[in-house]
Amino acid sequence: MIYLLTTIHVIVCLFLVVVVLLQSGKAADLAGAFGGMGSQTVFGPRGSATVLSKATTVAATMFMITSLSLSILATRSGGAVPAIFEKKPTPQKNTGQPPPVGSTIPIQVTPSVDGKESPTTVIPVPVQATPTLPPQGQKK
């Protein structure tokens, strides 16, 4: 469905570009170049609607409808990537070895403010190099 609608949208876009470029401006005559208007109306002379102006109106309406339809289909498709705050960290398998430096490990945090605890959240924490400690009983 979305491929059909996208194809129609592209065809309507191309048709709209061609129809707009084929039209001549309202003040395309010689008097328009020198500021003269063919009528005493506020917005200039208004002629009858031509086939090109009617085609422009129809193409613009179709463009709006297909644009709205495509945007609605895109938001309802469910293939959207979750926001960065909604991503769940992937648990790492415990292999007995410490995680490599530069990787991240998830930790659970329960923040509290004024004695009120907030929900527990999981935060990915980067692994840093650990300092080596001297053997027990020796001083540096």
Backbone torsions as a table, in degrees:
resi	resn	phi	psi	omega
1	MET	NA	-42.5	-177.2
2	ILE	-70.1	-30.9	177.8
3	TYR	-68.9	-40.5	177.7
4	LEU	-63.4	-45.5	-179.3
5	LEU	-66.3	-36.7	177.3
6	THR	-66.6	-39.6	177.7
7	THR	-63.5	-45.0	177.8
8	ILE	-62.0	-40.5	-179.5
9	HIS	-62.1	-42.9	-179.9
10	VAL	-66.6	-41.1	178.7
11	ILE	-63.7	-42.8	178.5
12	VAL	-63.8	-39.6	178.2
13	CYS	-61.0	-47.5	179.8
14	LEU	-63.6	-41.6	178.5
15	PHE	-63.0	-40.8	-180.0
16	LEU	-64.9	-40.7	177.9
17	VAL	-62.3	-45.7	-178.7
18	VAL	-64.7	-43.9	-177.6
19	VAL	-65.8	-39.7	179.6
20	VAL	-68.0	-39.7	-179.6
21	LEU	-70.9	-24.2	178.8
22	LEU	-76.9	-20.7	-177.0
23	GLN	-76.0	150.2	174.7
24	SER	-97.7	156.3	-179.7
25	GLY	-69.2	166.6	-178.6
26	LYS	-71.2	-31.8	-178.5
27	ALA	-110.4	52.2	-175.4
28	ALA	-85.2	-9.1	-179.3
29	ASP	-82.2	176.7	-175.4
30	LEU	-67.4	-33.4	-179.6
31	ALA	-67.9	-30.7	179.1
32	GLY	-67.6	-27.6	179.7
33	ALA	-69.8	-27.4	-178.9
34	PHE	-104.8	15.5	176.3
35	GLY	87.7	-1.8	179.6
36	GLY	-79.1	138.9	178.0
37	MET	-110.9	144.7	-176.6
38	GLY	-76.1	-7.3	-177.3
39	SER	-145.9	168.1	-179.5
40	GLN	-95.7	14.9	179.7
41	THR	-76.7	162.9	-175.9
42	VAL	-67.5	-43.4	-175.2
43	PHE	-99.5	17.2	178.1
44	GLY	91.0	-178.8	-178.1
45	PRO	-71.0	142.3	-179.9
46	ARG	-119.9	110.8	178.8
47	GLY	-90.5	179.8	177.9
48	SER	-73.3	154.0	-178.0
49	ALA	-68.7	126.9	179.3
50	THR	-89.3	174.7	178.9
51	VAL	-64.2	-37.4	-179.6
52	LEU	-67.2	-37.9	179.3
53	SER	-70.1	-35.7	176.0
54	LYS	-68.3	-38.2	178.0
55	ALA	-66.5	-34.9	177.3
56	THR	-64.9	-42.3	179.3
57	THR	-63.4	-44.2	179.9
58	VAL	-65.7	-43.4	-179.5
59	ALA	-65.9	-38.8	178.5
60	ALA	-66.3	-38.7	177.2
61	THR	-65.2	-44.1	177.9
62	MET	-63.6	-37.7	177.7
63	PHE	-61.4	-44.7	179.3
64	MET	-64.5	-42.7	-178.4
65	ILE	-65.5	-45.3	-179.6
66	THR	-69.0	-33.9	177.6
67	SER	-64.9	-46.3	178.7
68	LEU	-64.5	-41.1	179.7
69	SER	-63.7	-42.9	178.6
70	LEU	-64.8	-38.5	179.2
71	SER	-68.8	-37.0	177.4
72	ILE	-67.5	-43.1	178.4
73	LEU	-64.8	-35.0	-179.6
74	ALA	-69.1	-36.3	-179.3
75	THR	-78.8	-25.1	-179.5
76	ARG	-92.1	-2.7	-174.2
77	SER	-69.1	-24.8	177.8
78	GLY	79.4	1.8	179.0
79	GLY	-92.5	14.9	-177.3
80	ALA	-72.9	148.0	177.8
81	VAL	-80.3	134.0	-179.8
82	PRO	-67.0	157.3	179.3
83	ALA	-64.8	163.5	-176.2
84	ILE	-63.1	-29.8	-179.4
85	PHE	-79.6	-15.7	-179.7
86	GLU	-94.2	-6.7	-178.0
87	LYS	-71.0	137.4	177.4
88	LYS	-94.9	131.6	177.1
89	PRO	-70.1	142.8	179.9
90	THR	-83.9	128.8	-179.6
91	PRO	-69.6	140.5	179.0
92	GLN	-95.9	144.4	179.8
93	LYS	-73.5	140.7	178.8
94	ASN	-84.2	109.6	-178.8
95	THR	-102.5	2.0	-178.1
96	GLY	87.9	-16.1	178.6
97	GLN	-95.6	147.1	175.9
98	PRO	-67.3	150.3	179.7
99	PRO	-65.7	150.4	-179.5
100	PRO	-67.0	150.8	179.6
101	VAL	-65.4	134.4	-179.6
102	GLY	99.7	-17.5	177.5
103	SER	-82.9	176.1	179.0
104	THR	-120.2	148.6	175.0
105	ILE	-126.7	145.6	179.8
106	PRO	-84.5	137.9	172.6
107	ILE	-126.6	150.7	178.2
108	GLN	-96.5	134.0	-178.0
109	VAL	-128.0	133.8	174.4
110	THR	-119.0	94.4	-178.4
111	PRO	-73.7	149.4	175.9
112	SER	-137.4	138.7	178.3
113	VAL	-128.2	123.8	-179.6
114	ASP	53.8	37.6	177.1
115	GLY	83.5	-5.0	178.2
116	LYS	-97.3	123.4	-178.6
117	GLU	-87.2	138.2	174.8
118	SER	-92.7	168.4	178.9
119	PRO	-61.6	149.4	178.4
120	THR	-71.3	132.6	178.6
121	THR	-125.0	157.3	178.1
122	VAL	-106.4	126.7	-177.0
123	ILE	-119.8	129.5	174.5
124	PRO	-77.1	128.1	-177.0
125	VAL	-116.3	133.1	178.2
126	PRO	-72.3	143.1	178.6
127	VAL	-87.6	129.6	178.8
128	GLN	-113.0	163.4	178.5
129	ALA	-67.6	137.0	179.7
130	THR	-94.8	141.3	178.8
131	PRO	-71.6	146.3	177.4
132	THR	-83.2	133.6	179.8
133	LEU	-98.7	145.8	176.9
134	PRO	-68.8	155.5	177.9
135	PRO	-58.0	155.3	-176.6
136	GLN	-57.2	131.9	175.5
137	GLY	94.6	-10.7	179.6
138	GLN	-102.0	150.4	177.6
139	LYS	-109.2	156.2	178.7
140	LYS	-72.7	NA	NA
